[in-house]
Amino acid sequence: MKSTDSNASSLWRMESLGIPPSGTYPVFITGLFTYCFILTCNITVLLAIGLDHHLHKPMYVLLFNLSVNDVLGATALFPQLISSILWQNRDISPAACLIQAILVHIYGTGAIIILSVMAYDRYVAICRPLLYHSVMTPSKLRTIIVAMWAFTIIVIGVLFLMLTRFRFCRNLITDTFCANPSLTKMICEDTSANNYYGLALTAFQVASVALVVFTYIQILITCLFNKQADTKSKAVRTCATHLVVFITYQINVCFFIFSHRFQQVSPYLRRSVGVSILVFPPILNPLIYGLNTKEIRSKVIYMFRKHHVSSQKC
């Protein structure tokens, strides 16, 4: 990544958070608590699945990867954000900015792909149960997981390699964190090829949303034809919750991406939506997909009880 400005090559500056001096410590503590809560919830899910071989099934292995991705996304944002709040310094080096941007986009793309594969797994398990064990074998699951991460890293790697062709003529990052749209705004040359590639990724995102919505509708239809009343009500609650969370996340992502293309959009709204993408899913995902699941909840309760008994003996 190159720059035409000697100052820009040493430090870039992020948009001010607008926090008054009296609010520095309350906001810092809130941010630190939120980050610790995200880590606690996701690491709990990771330990519950990793330590119990009975949970080494496709659905839970995919959930394990979702929690890894959520930790990655939260870590891309919070350490830099809360340190800048504490020290009231919004400067960032180009290298650190690039690393943060790459991690943010890996998180965003990874979330879409993992949730899409999770939806497909549930679709096969519920709507095509006789084919499930032949479709989601351990070897195929390993291949799917490697393909998920490889695809994510490759498409994001290409996205940022395309930025290395340009020289940066500005040093102000117009978002709360570093991301491809705000980095592109710092370039004074023609970035049409980058925009087309970004639109292709957005089209992939829309296709993924359509796939997830279709699979959950099929799951819902299948369960509604089930004669057991408990199964119907559980299916409606589960599908509705998953769909609302997933669609809300996708709407926020699309809004954040397209808001950079329209000057009429409030920059404060754009930055708020951008931060929400990295805050709320890592909080909600382990609660909705993980701890709300009976098997994982039982394992977590068992782990805490075992730890409590061990501490009493000590």
Backbone bond lengths (Angstrom), bond angles and torsions (degrees), N, CA, C in turn:
res aa  C-N    CA-C-N  psi(-1)  N-CA   C-N-CA  omega(-1)  CA-C   N-CA-C  phi
1 M - - - 1.457 - - 1.526 109.38 -
2 K 1.322 117.76 127.57 1.451 122.32 -174.28 1.528 109.81 -113.23
3 S 1.330 114.09 163.48 1.466 119.37 177.85 1.509 109.61 -144.79
4 T 1.321 115.69 147.46 1.451 120.74 177.89 1.521 111.50 -89.83
5 D 1.305 117.62 -4.37 1.467 122.83 -175.56 1.518 109.30 -118.46
6 S 1.336 117.57 127.83 1.461 120.53 -177.97 1.520 111.76 -63.80
7 N 1.350 117.20 -35.09 1.458 119.94 177.20 1.520 110.82 -69.18
8 A 1.337 116.87 -39.46 1.459 120.29 -179.63 1.510 110.73 -65.46
9 S 1.352 117.27 -29.48 1.455 119.67 -179.15 1.521 111.72 -73.33
10 S 1.367 117.74 -20.46 1.456 120.57 -179.71 1.523 111.29 -94.16
11 L 1.334 117.22 -48.42 1.454 120.55 -179.63 1.523 110.52 -143.12
12 W 1.322 114.63 142.39 1.455 120.58 170.17 1.520 107.97 -109.23
13 R 1.304 115.99 161.01 1.464 119.95 -178.56 1.527 109.63 -121.31
14 M 1.354 114.59 130.29 1.455 120.60 175.68 1.527 110.12 -86.25
15 E 1.315 115.36 157.33 1.459 121.25 178.32 1.521 109.97 -58.39
16 S 1.315 116.90 139.27 1.459 121.50 -179.25 1.528 111.15 -62.61
17 L 1.323 115.78 144.57 1.465 120.91 179.05 1.529 111.50 -82.34
18 G 1.320 117.65 -14.78 1.464 120.90 178.56 1.509 113.66 68.46
19 I 1.350 116.81 30.92 1.468 120.46 179.64 1.525 109.12 -91.86
20 P 1.341 118.94 123.52 1.469 120.60 178.12 1.522 110.57 -67.60
21 P 1.326 118.60 156.62 1.476 121.41 -179.28 1.524 113.32 -54.51
22 S 1.329 117.03 -36.61 1.470 120.24 -179.47 1.530 112.47 -67.61
23 G 1.330 116.87 -21.54 1.459 120.14 -178.14 1.510 114.15 -98.25
24 T 1.340 117.50 1.95 1.468 120.85 -175.40 1.525 112.07 -60.13
25 Y 1.331 116.94 -52.88 1.459 119.55 -175.43 1.531 113.18 -70.74
26 P 1.351 119.75 -40.86 1.478 118.21 175.30 1.519 112.86 -60.12
27 V 1.355 117.33 -42.33 1.467 120.02 179.30 1.524 110.39 -67.72
28 F 1.331 117.23 -39.77 1.464 121.23 178.10 1.527 110.77 -60.63
29 I 1.331 116.92 -46.85 1.478 121.14 -179.56 1.525 110.47 -64.13
30 T 1.346 116.46 -40.86 1.469 120.00 177.71 1.521 110.91 -61.43
31 G 1.327 117.07 -45.40 1.460 121.07 178.90 1.518 112.31 -63.47
32 L 1.338 116.44 -42.57 1.465 120.89 179.43 1.525 110.96 -64.85
33 F 1.334 116.34 -42.84 1.473 120.69 178.97 1.533 110.12 -62.97
34 T 1.342 116.70 -43.63 1.471 120.52 -179.82 1.516 110.71 -61.26
35 Y 1.327 117.53 -44.19 1.463 121.50 179.40 1.530 110.92 -63.14
36 C 1.336 116.98 -44.23 1.471 120.69 178.84 1.530 111.15 -64.13
37 F 1.331 116.58 -37.73 1.468 120.52 178.91 1.529 110.55 -65.13
38 I 1.341 116.00 -42.62 1.469 120.45 177.99 1.521 110.34 -61.35
39 L 1.339 117.14 -46.00 1.461 121.11 179.65 1.527 110.70 -62.62
40 T 1.331 117.09 -42.73 1.467 120.75 -178.32 1.523 111.13 -62.78
41 C 1.328 117.36 -47.84 1.469 121.14 -178.71 1.527 111.26 -62.58
42 N 1.318 116.42 -47.03 1.464 119.33 -175.90 1.520 112.52 -73.29
43 I 1.320 117.59 -38.84 1.466 119.74 177.47 1.518 110.90 -66.83
44 T 1.335 116.92 -34.59 1.468 120.42 175.06 1.524 111.16 -60.01
45 V 1.337 115.91 -45.05 1.471 120.42 177.29 1.530 110.45 -63.56
46 L 1.324 116.93 -42.51 1.466 121.12 179.83 1.520 111.00 -61.28
47 L 1.327 117.56 -44.33 1.469 121.12 -179.99 1.525 111.42 -67.62
48 A 1.338 115.84 -41.95 1.466 119.61 -179.53 1.528 111.28 -59.55
49 I 1.325 116.27 -42.84 1.466 120.39 -179.07 1.523 111.00 -76.95
50 G 1.329 117.31 -42.97 1.457 120.86 -175.99 1.506 114.01 -67.60
51 L 1.342 117.93 -32.65 1.462 121.25 -175.34 1.524 113.89 -90.47
52 D 1.302 117.71 -6.70 1.476 121.01 -178.82 1.523 109.47 -118.38
53 H 1.334 116.66 110.15 1.469 119.47 -177.45 1.529 111.70 -67.57
54 H 1.341 117.36 -18.78 1.461 119.95 176.79 1.538 111.30 -68.86
55 L 1.318 116.36 -19.67 1.461 120.47 179.76 1.536 112.19 -96.95
56 H 1.320 116.28 8.47 1.465 119.26 178.99 1.531 109.75 -85.04
57 K 1.328 114.17 56.00 1.460 122.76 177.93 1.524 108.60 -111.23
58 P 1.339 117.41 160.63 1.470 119.74 -174.88 1.523 114.83 -49.53
59 M 1.340 117.31 -46.94 1.463 120.07 -176.70 1.525 111.44 -60.58
60 Y 1.338 116.48 -43.40 1.455 120.66 -176.81 1.528 111.71 -77.80
61 V 1.318 117.20 -33.49 1.474 120.24 176.48 1.526 109.73 -64.56
62 L 1.330 117.38 -40.01 1.469 121.07 176.16 1.529 110.60 -66.03
63 L 1.332 116.69 -38.85 1.464 120.71 177.08 1.530 110.24 -64.46
64 F 1.337 116.95 -36.54 1.459 122.02 175.45 1.527 109.97 -57.30
65 N 1.335 116.00 -45.67 1.466 120.48 178.82 1.521 111.95 -66.20
66 L 1.332 117.29 -33.94 1.463 120.80 177.64 1.528 110.48 -64.85
67 S 1.331 116.83 -40.60 1.465 120.15 178.67 1.527 111.24 -67.40
68 V 1.336 116.97 -38.77 1.468 120.40 175.32 1.529 109.62 -59.26
69 N 1.321 115.63 -43.65 1.461 120.80 -179.82 1.527 111.50 -65.16
70 D 1.333 117.14 -38.65 1.465 120.82 179.02 1.531 111.54 -66.00
71 V 1.332 116.25 -40.48 1.466 120.21 176.59 1.530 109.90 -62.52
72 L 1.331 115.89 -40.29 1.468 121.20 178.33 1.529 110.60 -60.90
73 G 1.336 117.09 -46.75 1.458 121.13 -178.61 1.519 112.50 -64.79
74 A 1.340 116.39 -44.35 1.463 119.77 179.84 1.523 111.24 -65.51
75 T 1.326 116.51 -38.17 1.462 120.74 -179.76 1.524 111.35 -70.52
76 A 1.316 117.18 -28.43 1.463 120.61 176.15 1.525 111.21 -65.65
77 L 1.336 117.04 -30.83 1.462 120.92 -176.04 1.519 114.14 -97.28
78 F 1.343 117.30 -54.43 1.456 120.78 -162.50 1.529 115.76 -68.19
79 P 1.332 121.23 -47.14 1.467 118.32 -178.52 1.515 113.45 -55.89
80 Q 1.330 116.82 -44.32 1.463 119.80 179.32 1.525 111.26 -69.24
81 L 1.355 115.99 -40.10 1.464 120.19 -176.67 1.521 111.55 -67.16
82 I 1.326 117.61 -49.38 1.467 119.63 -175.47 1.536 111.30 -71.17
83 S 1.326 118.02 -30.16 1.471 119.36 176.07 1.534 110.43 -69.63
84 S 1.343 116.56 -37.62 1.471 119.58 177.87 1.523 110.97 -68.65
85 I 1.338 117.08 -31.05 1.464 120.95 175.99 1.527 109.92 -68.24
86 L 1.329 116.65 -45.27 1.460 121.16 -176.95 1.527 111.88 -64.72
87 W 1.322 116.00 -44.52 1.465 120.11 -176.20 1.529 112.81 -93.42
88 Q 1.346 116.04 -0.44 1.473 120.31 179.99 1.531 111.73 52.11
89 N 1.329 113.78 44.21 1.473 120.44 -177.85 1.526 108.49 -133.89
90 R 1.327 116.73 114.98 1.453 121.47 -176.75 1.532 112.59 -101.11
91 D 1.335 117.09 14.99 1.464 120.71 177.15 1.532 109.76 -77.68
92 I 1.331 115.72 147.89 1.465 121.76 178.06 1.520 108.04 -148.98
93 S 1.320 116.53 143.40 1.460 120.12 178.58 1.523 109.67 -75.79
94 P 1.334 118.23 152.36 1.475 120.24 178.25 1.529 112.79 -56.55
95 A 1.339 116.90 -39.65 1.474 119.90 -179.82 1.525 111.01 -63.88
96 A 1.346 116.66 -46.00 1.472 120.45 179.24 1.519 111.10 -63.99
97 C 1.324 116.07 -37.89 1.463 120.98 178.88 1.527 110.57 -64.31
98 L 1.330 115.75 -43.18 1.465 119.86 179.54 1.528 111.08 -63.57
99 I 1.328 116.80 -43.60 1.472 120.51 178.99 1.523 110.39 -61.76
100 Q 1.333 116.99 -44.61 1.461 120.28 179.08 1.522 110.85 -61.49
101 A 1.326 117.28 -44.08 1.464 121.12 -179.19 1.521 111.40 -62.42
102 I 1.331 116.37 -43.06 1.467 120.19 179.41 1.524 110.59 -62.41
103 L 1.338 116.85 -44.92 1.469 120.62 -179.58 1.524 111.27 -65.12
104 V 1.332 116.48 -39.74 1.468 120.20 178.52 1.521 110.97 -61.36
105 H 1.322 116.79 -43.86 1.468 120.05 -177.94 1.528 111.69 -74.53
106 I 1.327 118.00 -33.25 1.468 119.84 173.68 1.522 109.61 -62.52
107 Y 1.340 115.61 -42.30 1.468 120.05 177.02 1.528 111.42 -60.15
108 G 1.330 116.61 -48.68 1.466 120.11 -177.10 1.511 112.64 -63.41
109 T 1.328 116.74 -46.53 1.466 120.58 179.62 1.521 110.71 -68.72
110 G 1.336 116.19 -41.13 1.466 120.15 179.57 1.513 112.39 -61.12
111 A 1.345 116.70 -39.81 1.469 120.25 179.67 1.521 110.84 -61.71
112 I 1.320 116.88 -43.68 1.466 120.75 -179.69 1.522 110.82 -62.30
113 I 1.330 116.78 -46.14 1.464 120.82 -176.48 1.523 111.27 -68.74
114 I 1.335 116.77 -45.57 1.472 119.78 -178.54 1.519 110.99 -63.43
115 L 1.328 117.88 -44.54 1.466 120.39 179.14 1.522 111.09 -65.40
116 S 1.321 117.72 -33.07 1.474 120.77 177.12 1.528 110.50 -66.84
117 V 1.333 116.73 -43.26 1.471 120.39 179.07 1.525 110.28 -67.78
118 M 1.342 117.02 -37.74 1.466 120.01 176.76 1.524 110.95 -62.04
119 A 1.321 116.52 -40.54 1.466 120.35 178.40 1.527 110.36 -64.50
120 Y 1.335 116.45 -41.51 1.467 120.32 178.34 1.528 110.50 -63.95
121 D 1.330 116.87 -41.02 1.475 121.15 178.54 1.525 110.58 -59.29
122 R 1.323 117.40 -45.13 1.463 120.88 179.36 1.528 111.20 -67.72
123 Y 1.331 116.43 -35.49 1.461 120.68 178.35 1.531 110.86 -61.63
124 V 1.326 116.37 -47.68 1.467 120.11 -179.68 1.526 110.22 -66.13
125 A 1.343 117.29 -41.82 1.460 121.39 -177.19 1.527 112.02 -64.09
126 I 1.334 117.65 -37.91 1.466 121.24 -174.83 1.528 112.38 -95.17
127 C 1.331 116.38 -41.82 1.469 119.53 -175.50 1.526 113.42 -91.45
128 R 1.339 117.70 -23.83 1.474 121.91 178.56 1.516 109.68 -132.12
129 P 1.331 117.91 58.97 1.477 120.66 -172.18 1.524 114.07 -61.62
130 L 1.332 117.81 -31.11 1.458 120.27 -178.80 1.531 112.13 -69.88
131 L 1.317 116.10 -23.84 1.467 120.10 -179.16 1.524 112.75 -94.76
132 Y 1.329 116.88 -9.03 1.461 120.21 -169.28 1.529 113.16 -58.61
133 H 1.334 116.70 -49.67 1.463 120.07 -174.72 1.529 112.69 -71.24
134 S 1.313 117.12 -17.79 1.470 119.41 175.00 1.523 111.50 -89.91
135 V 1.354 116.18 -24.62 1.466 120.10 179.72 1.525 111.10 -85.50
136 M 1.337 117.12 -46.08 1.469 121.64 -176.11 1.521 110.43 -103.40
137 T 1.320 116.26 60.85 1.467 120.95 174.88 1.534 109.10 -76.71
138 P 1.347 117.62 160.86 1.470 119.44 179.08 1.526 113.41 -56.06
139 S 1.334 117.43 -41.06 1.465 119.80 -179.36 1.530 111.26 -67.73
140 K 1.342 117.09 -40.36 1.465 120.26 178.32 1.525 110.88 -67.93
141 L 1.342 115.68 -35.22 1.461 119.53 178.43 1.525 110.27 -64.67
142 R 1.333 116.96 -43.08 1.468 120.18 177.30 1.524 110.77 -60.66
143 T 1.336 115.94 -41.53 1.463 120.15 178.81 1.527 110.74 -63.23
144 I 1.334 116.79 -42.02 1.466 121.15 179.54 1.528 110.85 -62.27
145 I 1.341 116.47 -43.87 1.462 120.41 -177.87 1.530 110.68 -65.42
146 V 1.330 116.81 -45.31 1.467 120.17 177.95 1.526 110.07 -62.03
147 A 1.333 116.90 -41.10 1.474 120.87 179.83 1.529 111.11 -65.34
148 M 1.337 117.02 -38.98 1.466 120.94 179.12 1.524 111.12 -58.39
149 W 1.329 115.66 -53.20 1.458 120.13 -176.60 1.526 111.65 -70.66
150 A 1.334 116.79 -38.01 1.465 119.89 179.60 1.531 110.51 -63.55
151 F 1.328 116.12 -45.00 1.463 120.40 179.34 1.530 110.27 -61.81
152 T 1.325 115.95 -44.90 1.468 120.44 -179.38 1.527 111.22 -60.11
153 I 1.327 116.59 -48.77 1.469 120.94 -177.61 1.523 111.00 -65.48
154 I 1.334 116.86 -38.58 1.465 120.09 -178.27 1.522 111.49 -67.34
155 V 1.342 117.16 -49.83 1.473 119.02 -176.67 1.529 111.52 -65.74
156 I 1.338 116.85 -35.29 1.471 119.69 178.09 1.525 110.07 -75.51
157 G 1.335 116.67 -35.66 1.460 119.74 175.83 1.518 111.72 -60.76
158 V 1.331 116.82 -43.30 1.469 121.28 177.92 1.526 110.13 -63.88
159 L 1.336 116.62 -40.84 1.466 121.33 -179.44 1.527 111.36 -56.74
160 F 1.326 116.71 -43.28 1.465 119.51 -176.92 1.522 112.77 -87.28
161 L 1.316 117.71 -24.51 1.462 119.01 172.47 1.527 110.69 -63.96
162 M 1.327 115.67 -32.81 1.468 119.43 178.20 1.525 111.98 -66.46
163 L 1.337 117.58 -21.92 1.468 120.78 177.94 1.522 112.01 -77.02
164 T 1.352 116.90 -24.26 1.466 120.02 -175.14 1.525 112.23 -69.35
165 R 1.336 117.63 -11.14 1.465 120.36 179.24 1.526 112.14 -75.37
166 F 1.331 116.70 -15.71 1.460 120.16 -170.15 1.524 112.43 -106.46
167 R 1.329 113.59 162.09 1.457 121.97 171.74 1.531 108.11 -105.82
168 F 1.325 116.12 135.39 1.460 120.86 -178.59 1.525 109.41 -88.48
169 C 1.328 115.44 126.43 1.462 120.86 -177.48 1.525 112.13 -106.06
170 R 1.322 117.10 0.94 1.470 120.96 177.78 1.525 108.09 -132.31
171 N 1.317 116.23 165.45 1.468 119.21 178.77 1.532 112.91 -131.65
172 L 1.358 117.60 13.28 1.460 121.15 178.45 1.523 110.47 -102.12
173 I 1.321 115.73 120.41 1.469 122.21 177.29 1.521 107.42 -91.49
174 T 1.311 116.83 122.10 1.468 121.21 -170.00 1.524 114.05 -86.38
175 D 1.337 117.82 10.00 1.463 121.43 178.91 1.523 110.25 -122.31
176 T 1.333 115.18 173.19 1.458 120.79 177.79 1.520 111.30 -73.00
177 F 1.317 116.68 -22.17 1.461 122.04 178.77 1.525 108.09 -140.41
178 C 1.308 116.77 167.37 1.462 121.41 -179.57 1.526 110.11 -79.72
179 A 1.324 116.06 133.83 1.459 121.95 177.94 1.525 107.97 -153.21
180 N 1.318 115.60 164.21 1.465 120.16 -176.35 1.536 113.14 -56.98
181 P 1.341 120.56 -45.06 1.476 119.22 -179.45 1.524 113.49 -59.62
182 S 1.344 117.07 -42.36 1.463 119.45 -179.15 1.522 111.30 -72.00
183 L 1.336 118.35 -32.50 1.462 121.10 176.58 1.528 110.48 -68.72
184 T 1.329 116.33 -38.42 1.463 120.50 179.28 1.529 111.00 -63.26
185 K 1.335 116.51 -33.97 1.460 120.28 178.56 1.528 112.34 -66.58
186 M 1.321 117.47 -17.12 1.459 121.36 -179.93 1.529 112.04 -86.99
187 I 1.321 117.06 3.24 1.463 122.59 -178.82 1.527 108.69 -105.24
188 C 1.319 117.26 135.91 1.467 121.41 -179.41 1.531 112.44 -98.86
189 E 1.332 117.67 -1.56 1.459 121.24 -179.05 1.529 110.22 -93.41
190 D 1.330 114.92 177.37 1.461 121.66 179.92 1.531 109.80 -73.66
191 T 1.329 117.03 119.33 1.473 121.96 -178.83 1.530 111.46 -113.11
192 S 1.319 116.67 31.77 1.469 120.71 -176.48 1.522 111.91 -58.83
193 A 1.339 117.65 -42.99 1.465 120.84 -178.47 1.525 110.11 -61.92
194 N 1.332 116.95 -41.91 1.464 120.63 177.72 1.521 111.25 -62.72
195 N 1.340 116.24 -40.01 1.465 120.06 179.30 1.521 111.64 -64.52
196 Y 1.334 117.04 -40.36 1.465 120.63 178.87 1.531 110.60 -65.03
197 Y 1.325 115.82 -40.63 1.464 119.37 178.62 1.529 110.27 -65.33
198 G 1.337 116.16 -40.12 1.457 119.90 177.27 1.519 112.32 -63.46
199 L 1.323 116.46 -38.96 1.466 120.30 177.14 1.529 111.28 -65.79
200 A 1.340 116.41 -34.73 1.469 119.86 177.03 1.528 110.33 -64.69
201 L 1.328 116.75 -40.63 1.466 120.30 177.00 1.525 111.17 -65.98
202 T 1.332 116.11 -36.19 1.466 120.09 177.07 1.526 110.68 -65.86
203 A 1.335 116.81 -38.88 1.464 120.73 176.92 1.524 110.33 -63.36
204 F 1.332 116.40 -39.74 1.470 120.56 176.04 1.527 110.06 -61.58
205 Q 1.325 116.63 -40.01 1.456 120.74 178.78 1.525 111.08 -62.75
206 V 1.333 117.05 -44.57 1.470 121.20 178.94 1.525 110.63 -61.76
207 A 1.338 116.86 -40.86 1.468 120.96 178.02 1.528 110.70 -63.04
208 S 1.338 116.13 -39.08 1.471 120.00 178.45 1.518 111.12 -64.68
209 V 1.328 116.44 -40.57 1.468 120.47 177.71 1.525 110.24 -61.62
210 A 1.331 116.44 -44.23 1.470 120.78 179.58 1.526 110.22 -61.42
211 L 1.349 116.69 -40.67 1.467 120.82 178.98 1.518 111.26 -62.95
212 V 1.321 117.09 -45.44 1.461 120.90 -178.73 1.532 110.82 -64.98
213 V 1.323 116.73 -45.14 1.466 120.40 179.41 1.531 110.19 -60.89
214 F 1.334 116.47 -43.20 1.466 120.69 179.46 1.524 111.16 -61.14
215 T 1.341 117.14 -45.72 1.467 120.09 -177.41 1.524 111.57 -65.03
216 Y 1.339 116.88 -40.63 1.463 118.54 -179.65 1.531 111.47 -70.34
217 I 1.316 117.19 -32.78 1.463 119.39 175.35 1.524 110.18 -65.02
218 Q 1.347 116.54 -42.30 1.463 120.38 177.50 1.528 111.45 -63.17
219 I 1.334 115.99 -40.63 1.465 120.10 177.86 1.522 109.94 -63.05
220 L 1.319 116.32 -43.77 1.457 121.28 -179.23 1.524 111.20 -62.73
221 I 1.320 116.50 -43.82 1.474 120.65 179.22 1.519 110.59 -62.51
222 T 1.329 116.45 -44.17 1.465 120.93 -179.98 1.523 111.11 -61.15
223 C 1.329 116.18 -43.72 1.460 120.02 -177.99 1.524 112.19 -71.72
224 L 1.326 117.12 -32.16 1.465 119.89 179.81 1.516 112.44 -67.66
225 F 1.342 115.64 -25.95 1.457 119.35 177.14 1.521 111.66 -82.53
226 N 1.321 115.99 -5.32 1.457 120.14 176.08 1.521 109.25 -71.87
227 K 1.300 116.90 138.18 1.458 120.87 -174.86 1.522 113.26 -77.05
228 Q 1.339 117.42 -15.66 1.457 120.17 -178.72 1.538 109.81 -81.03
229 A 1.318 115.93 123.84 1.471 121.30 -177.41 1.524 111.49 -63.95
230 D 1.350 117.43 -37.92 1.463 121.00 -179.66 1.516 110.70 -63.17
231 T 1.327 116.64 -39.31 1.464 121.16 -179.87 1.520 110.45 -64.55
232 K 1.327 116.43 -41.28 1.470 120.54 179.61 1.531 111.38 -62.05
233 S 1.332 116.19 -50.96 1.465 119.42 -176.68 1.521 111.68 -64.91
234 K 1.347 116.37 -38.60 1.462 120.04 178.62 1.525 110.53 -65.65
235 A 1.330 116.44 -39.67 1.471 120.46 -179.77 1.512 111.11 -64.66
236 V 1.339 116.25 -42.80 1.465 120.40 179.83 1.523 110.16 -62.54
237 R 1.338 117.19 -45.54 1.466 120.71 -178.95 1.526 111.11 -64.33
238 T 1.331 115.91 -46.14 1.462 120.34 -177.09 1.522 111.54 -65.44
239 C 1.338 115.98 -50.90 1.466 120.08 -177.97 1.523 111.24 -63.54
240 A 1.321 116.12 -42.53 1.465 119.41 -178.74 1.522 110.95 -63.33
241 T 1.340 116.97 -44.25 1.466 121.05 -179.64 1.520 110.97 -62.93
242 H 1.344 116.36 -48.87 1.463 120.85 -179.01 1.526 111.23 -61.20
243 L 1.316 116.27 -43.35 1.460 120.08 -178.15 1.531 111.96 -66.23
244 V 1.336 116.25 -43.17 1.461 119.68 -179.49 1.522 110.53 -61.99
245 V 1.342 117.29 -45.72 1.461 121.29 -179.62 1.523 110.46 -64.15
246 F 1.330 116.58 -45.71 1.464 120.86 -176.94 1.527 111.58 -65.81
247 I 1.321 116.80 -47.47 1.469 120.58 -177.86 1.525 110.96 -66.59
248 T 1.346 116.92 -39.59 1.466 119.83 177.17 1.519 110.54 -60.39
249 Y 1.330 115.95 -42.99 1.471 120.15 178.50 1.524 110.70 -61.20
250 Q 1.330 117.26 -45.06 1.462 121.19 -177.69 1.535 111.36 -66.82
251 I 1.323 116.70 -38.05 1.468 120.06 177.90 1.528 109.79 -62.65
252 N 1.339 116.65 -42.97 1.461 120.54 178.96 1.524 111.61 -63.29
253 V 1.340 116.25 -41.80 1.465 120.14 179.20 1.527 110.49 -63.02
254 C 1.333 116.24 -47.63 1.472 120.26 179.55 1.524 111.45 -61.87
255 F 1.329 115.97 -41.44 1.468 119.53 178.93 1.521 110.33 -62.08
256 F 1.328 116.94 -44.26 1.466 120.90 -178.86 1.530 110.54 -62.07
257 I 1.335 116.85 -42.55 1.465 120.57 -178.63 1.521 111.18 -67.04
258 F 1.330 116.87 -49.43 1.459 120.59 -175.27 1.534 112.44 -75.77
259 S 1.327 117.37 -22.24 1.464 119.39 -179.93 1.522 111.60 -64.41
260 H 1.332 117.16 -23.66 1.461 120.33 177.38 1.527 111.48 -72.93
261 R 1.314 116.93 -16.72 1.464 120.57 -178.20 1.528 112.30 -93.23
262 F 1.326 117.10 -7.71 1.456 120.63 -177.70 1.529 109.61 -125.92
263 Q 1.320 116.66 117.52 1.457 122.23 -176.57 1.530 111.82 -68.97
264 Q 1.356 117.08 -20.85 1.460 120.09 -176.37 1.535 112.64 -70.82
265 V 1.335 116.56 -20.27 1.465 120.34 -177.31 1.522 109.75 -71.46
266 S 1.329 116.33 133.87 1.460 121.18 179.17 1.524 110.55 -61.62
267 P 1.337 118.29 127.72 1.469 119.98 178.46 1.523 112.12 -63.86
268 Y 1.326 117.71 -29.83 1.466 121.10 178.02 1.530 110.46 -67.69
269 L 1.339 116.24 -41.16 1.458 120.27 177.24 1.521 110.20 -65.31
270 R 1.350 116.76 -43.39 1.458 120.55 -179.96 1.526 111.29 -60.42
271 R 1.334 116.65 -44.38 1.462 119.92 -178.96 1.529 111.34 -68.11
272 S 1.330 117.04 -36.69 1.471 120.63 178.63 1.519 110.81 -64.83
273 V 1.319 116.54 -44.97 1.471 120.85 178.70 1.526 109.86 -64.27
274 G 1.337 117.10 -40.57 1.462 120.40 179.49 1.514 112.21 -59.92
275 V 1.332 116.89 -44.90 1.468 120.50 179.01 1.521 110.92 -65.85
276 S 1.340 117.19 -38.48 1.469 120.53 -179.23 1.524 112.07 -60.39
277 I 1.334 117.34 -30.53 1.471 121.67 179.24 1.519 111.02 -63.72
278 L 1.341 115.45 -32.32 1.462 120.43 -176.94 1.526 113.10 -96.97
279 V 1.332 117.08 -4.76 1.460 120.54 -177.25 1.524 111.99 -107.34
280 F 1.336 116.77 -54.89 1.463 119.41 -170.73 1.533 115.10 -73.45
281 P 1.337 120.80 -44.30 1.463 118.64 177.62 1.531 114.30 -57.82
282 P 1.353 119.88 -43.86 1.468 118.68 177.31 1.517 113.90 -63.72
283 I 1.349 116.97 -20.59 1.466 119.93 175.03 1.525 110.39 -83.87
284 L 1.342 116.23 -46.33 1.466 120.77 -173.47 1.523 113.28 -76.39
285 N 1.325 118.05 -37.53 1.467 120.51 -175.14 1.523 113.37 -57.00
286 P 1.349 120.16 -50.48 1.473 118.52 179.65 1.525 113.03 -66.60
287 L 1.332 117.12 -25.55 1.461 119.87 178.60 1.519 111.58 -78.35
288 I 1.323 117.45 -45.24 1.466 121.98 -175.02 1.531 111.78 -80.05
289 Y 1.330 116.32 -48.84 1.463 120.14 -177.17 1.524 112.49 -85.21
290 G 1.342 116.32 -25.87 1.454 119.88 -173.89 1.509 114.42 -103.00
291 L 1.338 116.75 -77.01 1.459 121.14 -173.16 1.518 112.39 -67.01
292 N 1.324 117.73 -18.20 1.460 121.25 175.67 1.526 111.80 -78.27
293 T 1.346 116.17 -10.94 1.465 121.08 178.31 1.526 109.29 -85.56
294 K 1.315 116.94 131.55 1.468 121.88 -173.15 1.522 112.18 -57.03
295 E 1.333 117.85 -45.75 1.464 121.54 -175.76 1.527 110.99 -63.48
296 I 1.319 116.99 -44.21 1.464 120.30 -179.48 1.516 110.47 -70.66
297 R 1.324 116.82 -41.69 1.463 120.26 178.33 1.526 110.88 -59.21
298 S 1.332 117.02 -42.05 1.461 121.06 178.88 1.529 111.07 -63.84
299 K 1.336 116.22 -40.66 1.462 120.35 179.08 1.519 110.89 -66.16
300 V 1.316 118.29 -40.30 1.465 121.66 179.26 1.528 110.58 -64.61
301 I 1.333 116.89 -43.82 1.467 120.96 178.22 1.520 110.02 -61.65
302 Y 1.328 116.55 -41.94 1.469 121.08 178.39 1.527 110.74 -62.17
303 M 1.336 117.18 -42.48 1.461 121.20 179.82 1.524 111.13 -62.16
304 F 1.336 117.14 -44.21 1.454 120.61 -179.72 1.526 111.56 -67.30
305 R 1.321 117.40 -39.81 1.461 120.62 178.29 1.524 110.95 -64.77
306 K 1.323 115.83 -42.12 1.466 120.70 179.23 1.520 110.47 -63.68
307 H 1.338 116.09 -42.22 1.465 120.33 178.09 1.524 111.02 -64.79
308 H 1.344 116.48 -38.68 1.462 120.85 -179.46 1.521 110.24 -65.87
309 V 1.344 117.51 -43.32 1.468 121.39 179.43 1.521 110.16 -64.73
310 S 1.343 117.11 -41.78 1.466 120.96 179.96 1.523 111.24 -63.82
311 S 1.333 117.14 -40.15 1.470 120.30 179.51 1.497 112.26 -67.75
312 Q 1.355 116.56 -32.28 1.467 119.80 177.86 1.523 111.52 -69.05
313 K 1.359 115.91 -37.67 1.454 120.10 178.77 1.511 111.53 -66.12
314 C 1.344 115.28 -33.94 1.462 118.96 179.41 1.525 110.83 -71.94
